Amino acid sequence: GVALLCLIGVLILARLRALTSARAAVPGEPVQRRKLPKRIILMRHGESSGNVDESVYSHVPDWRVRLSATGHAQAIQTGRQLQQLIGSEPTIFYVSPYYRTRETFANVILQLNPTQVLDVRMEPRLREQDFGNFQCSDRMALAKSERGLFGRFFYRFPNGESGADVYDRVSTFLETLARDIQSESLGGDTNAVIVSHGLTMRLFLMRWYHWPVELFEGTDNPRNAQMIVMVRRSDGNGYEIDSDSLALIGLEKPEGADNQQPILLPRQREYLRHSLGKCAGFCEFTSANAALRARAKTEQSSSSVRTSSRGNRGVTAGSVTTESVTAEDVACAERRAETLNAEFATLAPCAPEFLDEAAPVFIAAHDDGGEDDGVLDEKEGEGE
């Protein structure tokens, strides 16, 4: 009897919630929507020891691979660029739990005012593609060769993941992000910064913008510590990516189609046709939109563009420049990571006096306080 009463009570509450929600959908009445965050910023980790020497993966677990000295400098510089971009606007960080992304985050956040960082969340669904535990160099070379023939999105590494697997877990993260936007924690002039990996970033964009597999196959990773910035549209409905960010992954906006799906840069199409032997219709299949097909045909007819770009796959923009980062900055970052280990790198800024003000923010990154509600790289040029 008690169980039946409880069930009835639950059904009544559910019905009341449904009626409350339905009122907002009555024709003629405005639907209440939370304002989207001002920006969603995707940031790749700085250069890691694995980017420098792939043999590291044969004896160090992928998730424990650390930043190189150059990677620390890149992260510091990117943090400064982020500060210039967002100013004092409030920000929430979502960080992959891999050491190299944690260390990148630790360097980035020190360039911001700690009071503007609303929350820091370690998010396992943003981790790198699983390439199969310890990675024997010979076996990995063979697997990557097979992937080139099979397709990057669908090829599953032995004892690891396919791009499609990463796409699926990124999709569940988007559900969490959507709930955060609907809550009081994220929206308005807030920025969401996602510190992750090259492949994961591209699959995030593919999922968000509903890009087809063929378009993803032609893209490249951004270089270490580069940012892709998604800016809220002026009408508040969705996000757009500027041309500079698109170029980092080998894409461009088609002329006269601002709200349409991007297309591959000419050099990307040349790489696919001449290096991978893809058919000429491959790129046109990336969209059924007539304007994009017309744009692609125009590009195909430009032999001078094709000739100059042949075989030149990769991002047009250079790596993050670090001239303004001093050797002392890098040494400080390395000491911080070494002293506390990468596991706790986010807790120890070099300046002790900074801790009193910033510690709550950094500790939040490791706070388990509450259940996760969650269900919304590869190396430089090639991976992680």
N, C-alpha and C positions, 0 to 999 in steps of 0.2 A: 504493500500500500504506500509506504514512504517513497519507494523508488518511483512508483507511478506518479505521485504528486510532484516529485522532483522533475520528472520528465515533462509533465504538463507545464510546470513553471518555466523550464528551459524553452519550450515551444512558444509560450506566451511572450517571453522576453525577445526571442528571435523575431516573432511577428511584429512586436512593437518597434524593433530596430528597422525591420523592412518597411513599415509604414512611415517611419521618420525619414528614411532615405528616399522613399517614393515621393514625399512632398516636394523635394528639391527638383524632381523631374517632371512636375506638372507643367504642361505647355503654358508658355507666357511668363513663367517664373524663372528667374536666373538660377543657374546651377552654381553652387558654391564650389570653387576650385582653389586649391592652394597655389600660390605663386611659385613657379619653378625657381630653382637656384639660379643665380646670375650666371654662373659658369660651372661646367664640369670639365676638370682638367686632368688629362691622363698623362702620367709622368713615368718614363722608363728609368730603371735604376742606373746608377753610374757604372763605369767599367769595372768588371769583376776580374778576379784572378783567372776565372774560367774563360773570359773573353780574350785574355792574353795567352793562355796556355790550356788548350782543351784537354790535355792529359790529366789536369786536376780532377776532372769528373770521374776518373778511374779509381781514385782513392779517397776523395772527399765527397760525402753526400751532397747532392745538388743544393739542398736547402741550407747547407752550411757554408757554401762558397761565399767568400767575403769580397769586399771592394778592394781594388788596387789603390795605390797612392793617387793615380790619375782619377780613379773613380770617386775618391773623396773630394778632390778638387772640382770635378764636374758637378757633384751634388751641391757643394757650397755655392758655386756659380749659378746653378739652376735655382737654388733657394733665393738668391738675390734677384734673379729675373722674375721669380714668382712674386716676391715682395713688391717689385716695381709694377707688376701687372695688377695685383689685387689691393695694394695699399694697405689700409687698416680694416678692410672688409672681413667679416667673420667667416671662418673656414672650418670645415670638417674633413678629416683625413681618413681614408680607407687604405690600409697598407697590407700588402702581401706579407706573410710571416717569414719568408725567406730572409736569411741574414743580409744579403746584398740590398734588399729593398728596405729593411729596417735601418741599415746604416745610411742609406740614401735619405730616408725620412729624417733620421737624427741630425744630419747635416743641414737639411732643408729647413727644418722647423726652427733652428737657431737663428735663422735670418729673419724670422717673423717676430712680431710682438706676441708674447705668450697669451695675453688676454684676448687676442682675436681668434685663438684656436679653441673652438667650442668642444670638440670631441676628437678622439683618435681611436680607431677601431682596427684591430688586427683581423683580417678577412681572408681565411684560407681559400675561399673560392676564387681569389684573385692571384693564386700562386701560378708558377710557371707550368707549362705543359710537362707532364711526367714522361721522361725519356727512358725510364726503366732502371731505377736504382743506380748502382755503380755502372759507369758507362765505359766499357772496353772500346778503345779507339778503333780497332779494326771492325768490330761488329757495328759500331755506330756509323762508320763510313759506309758500310754495306747497306745499313738501314736507310740512311739519308739518300743513297743512290736509288734504292727502291722507292722511297717517298717521291723522288723527282719524277719517276715514271707513273706512279700510282695516283699522285695528287696529294698536296699538303693537307688539305682539309680532312680527307677521309682515311689517310694512311695511319694505322695504329702501330706505334713502336712496340716491339716485343716487351712484355711485362710493363708497358707504359700506356699512354693515352694517344688518341687521335686528336686532330684539331676539332673534330665534331664533339668529342667528349668535353673539351675545354669550353666550346660553345654552349653546351648544355649547362655546365655549372655557372658560367657567366650569366646565362639566362635566369637562373635562380637568384643570383646576386641582384639582378635588375629588379626583381620583385621586392627585395629588401630595400633597395634604393627608392623605389616607388612609395613604399610605406613610410620611409623616412621623410620623403617630400610631403606626404599627406599629414605628417605629424608636425609638431611645433619645432622639431630639431633641425629641419633643413628647408630652406625656401627663402623667398625675398631676395635680399642682396647677399645671401650666403653663397660661398663657393664650396664645391665638393672636389677634393683633390684625391685622385686615385694613384697610388704609387705601386706600380706593377711591373710587368715584363712585356717585351715587344710583341710576341704572338698573342698574349692575352689581351693587350690593348687593341690589336687589330680585330680580334674576334668580338670584343666589346662593341667596337664601332659597327662591325658587320651585323651584330644582333640589334643594336639600337636603331640603325638606319635601314634595316632589312635588305642589306646588300646580298646579291646572289653569290653562290659559291665561286663562280667564275671570276667575279671581281676581286674577291678575297685572294684567289690563287695568284693574281697578278701584282699584289701589293708587297711591299717590303716592310721590315721592322724600322721604326725610327731608330736613330743612333742613341747610344748611351746618354741618359740624363736629359734627353729632349722631351718637350711637352707638346701634346696635341690639345688645343683649346677649343671646347665646344661652348659657344656663346648663345645665351637665350635670345631668341628673335624679338624684334621690337614689339610685335603684337603679343608676346608672351606665350606663343604657341610653338613649342619645340625649340630645337637648337640648330645652329648652323656652324660649319667649320670654315675658317678662312683659308685662302689659297695657300698661305705659307704652311699651315698645319697639314693640309692635304698633301702638299709636295713632299713632306717628310716620309710618307708611306707610298709615294709613287702615283698619286692621283691629282686630278685637276678638275675644276668646274667647267662644264661645257658652256660655250658662249650662248647667251640668250636663254639660259635655262637655270635661273638662280635656285629654284627650289627642286631641281631634279637631281637624280643620282649622279655622283661624279663619274668620270671616266679615267682610264689609265693614261698616264703621260705617254707621249710618243715613244720615249726610250723604253718604257715598260712593254709596250706592244711589240717593239722591235726585238726585245729580249725573248719574249714568248714565242715569236714567230721563227726567229733565226737560231736561237740557242736551244729552245725546247721543242722546236718543230711543231708548234701548235698551228692549227689552220687559221686562215685569214679571217674567218667569221667568228673566231673565239671571243674577241673583244666586243664585237657588236652584240653578241648574245648576252652581255652583261646587263642589258636593259632593253625592254620592248618599246621604250619611248622613242618616237620618231625623231625628235630633235637630237637626241643623243646619237642615234644611228647616223643622222646627217652629219653631225660633228665628227664622228669617227671616220666617215668616208672622206670628209675634207682633209683630215689628218693623213689618211692613207695616200691621198693624191699628192701630198707634199714630199717629194722624193728627197729634197734637200734636208728636211727634218729627219727623215728616216736614216739617211746616210750618216749624218752627224751624230746620231744617237745610237747607232748600232753597237750592240754589245756592252752598252754602258748602263748596266742595271745598278740601282742603288739610289739613295736619297740625293737630291740636288743640294740641299742645304748641308753645310759642313757640320762637324761635330761641335759640341758645346765648347766654346773657347774659355780657357782658364787663366789667361794672362793676369787678371786682376786678383787671383787667389794666390796668397803668399805661401811660401814653404812652411811658415809657422802655422798658418791655417790648416794645412794638410797634416803636419805633425801633430797638431792638437787633435784633429779628428781621428788619426790613427791611434793616439794614446788613449783616447776615450773608448774606442772600440776594443783595443787590446786589454785595457784595465778591467773593464766590466764584462768583456766578451760580447759578441754581437747580440747575444740573447737579451742583454740589458743595455745595449748601446743607446737606446732612446732615453735613458734615465740620467745621463751624465754630461751636461754641457761643460765646456772647459772652465768657464768662469763660475766659481763656487757660489758667488752672490746671486747668480742667475737662478739657482735652484729654489730659493725661497718662493720666488714668484712663479716659476715654471713647473716645479715638481708635480703639482696636481694634474697638469696637462699631460706630462710624460707618463705619470703613473696610470692615467686613464687608459693608456695603450695596452696595459697589462692587467687591467682590472677585469676580473671575471664576473663582476656583480650583476648577475642576471642572465637568463637564458637567451641565447641567440634567437632572434625571431626569423632567421634567414630563410626564406624561400622566394624575392623579386627577382723564354724568347730565344726567343731563340738568341744565339750568340751574335756578336757584332757582325751583322750581315747574314748570319745563319742561325743564331740561336739565342741562348738564355740571357 
